[in-house]
Amino acid sequence: MVLGSSPPPEGGGSARLDPIVVDQEMDAAGAGDYHLQGTFSVTSSVFAYRVENGRTYHRYRDGSYYLPNDEPERERLDIIHHLYLLLLDGKLFLAPITYPKRVLDLGCGTGIWGIAMADRYEHAEITGVDLSPIQPPEVPPNFFAQVDDVESDWTFRDNYFDFIFSRHLAQSIRDWQRYLMQMFRHCTPGGYIELSEHALDLHSDDGSYHDGLALWRYMMLLCEAERKAGLDPGICQQLGGLVRRAGFVDVRVTVRKLPWAPWPKEPKLKELGQWSLLSLSTRALDAYAMALFTRHFGMPAEEVKELCDAAEREVWNKKVHVYQLHYVVTARKPVASP
Ligand SMILES: C[S@@+](CC[C@H](N)C(=O)[O-])C[C@H]1O[C@@H](n2cnc3c(N)ncnc32)[C@H](O)[C@@H]1O
């Protein structure tokens, strides 16, 4: 994994990878940290989940997914849904589809994307699958949530879904080739898939992200712990190639920069940064680190918390200009498929 430099985008795509210009006026207007306002709430759950170090985790296939499913995490997922909408210029997806009929949302989380799809395409049937039953009780009549493991054999009919969507599952999927083969099998000929993921590594264009930061240490440990957990922290950069290998065609990879705070001068990037910072305030760094660092390194929970707090303080510092790369891969199953 390369830290501190931007990998070239794979394939075609409309990557906007110019250096991001820092808003110097904002820097000058009072040193120190950002101020955010706003409240977000989601329905609380009554399920008896695994409780560990102050967070709750899914019970079905206990331990296979390392992020929590509690209220702060659900808030984070709903916030980043809005962040993704902003990143994609208000679009729910980039695949060139006009009227989907059967849509599969893999690892649907709170169901926020699937529910939005169900509202927009009233005659479509949207199926969401997740390890956690964290979708709201009231959903549109054409949205169906199932508790299941998407890494198990799928029981759907072959050639069934005309659109299969998989967002923010880089921390979930261990065998991407098998996962993509299942997508291929259950996608209708001529149907589309879309993978939407942000790469785990951080970057800065001005050297403000460096190995002296707690944030740097946090990210290094996160990558190492993911490898110990059987995940590939560098998977995003490989997705285009893996999708082609699974048999899909018209593979298009779009890469965009996602700032972690409102330091950019450009208004849209600044707004993205505001949403990122808001998502960070839902204990996001803790969500990624707590189970992994305690389970795989035996690190005491208090030490994990201290590292997360130190890393988060750096993101809030206006002098630190970090961003991530977000990848969207769209592809079509050929009409004449074996
Ligand atoms: C980071 S969240 C993304 C949620 C949603 N896709 C979104 O973009 O809002 C990942 C979700 O995948 C689910 N998940 C992880 N591993 C899974 C698996 N093997 N099978 C089904 N769901 C899984 C988690 O429970 C979690 O809700």
The ligand as a Gaussian input file, in Angstrom:
#p B3LYP/6-31G(d) Opt

LIG

0 1
 C      -20.069000       0.353000       5.932000
 S      -21.635000      -0.357000       5.931000
 C      -22.315000       0.185000       4.371000
 C      -23.815000       0.188000       4.353000
 C      -24.463000       0.613000       3.040000
 N      -24.003000      -0.165000       1.925000
 C      -24.253000       2.070000       2.765000
 O      -23.482000       2.414000       1.866000
 O      -24.869000       2.884000       3.472000
 C      -21.330000      -2.057000       5.609000
 C      -22.541000      -2.892000       5.850000
 O      -22.287000      -4.188000       5.332000
 C      -22.780000      -5.136000       6.231000
 N      -22.019000      -6.377000       6.028000
 C      -20.720000      -6.590000       6.308000
 N      -20.362000      -7.839000       5.950000
 C      -21.475000      -8.419000       5.434000
 C      -21.759000      -9.701000       4.928000
 N      -20.807000     -10.633000       4.847000
 N      -23.018000      -9.974000       4.505000
 C      -23.990000      -9.029000       4.587000
 N      -23.775000      -7.789000       5.060000
 C      -22.541000      -7.484000       5.483000
 C      -22.601000      -4.526000       7.601000
 O      -23.466000      -5.097000       8.551000
 C      -22.879000      -3.058000       7.320000
 O      -24.226000      -2.742000       7.534000

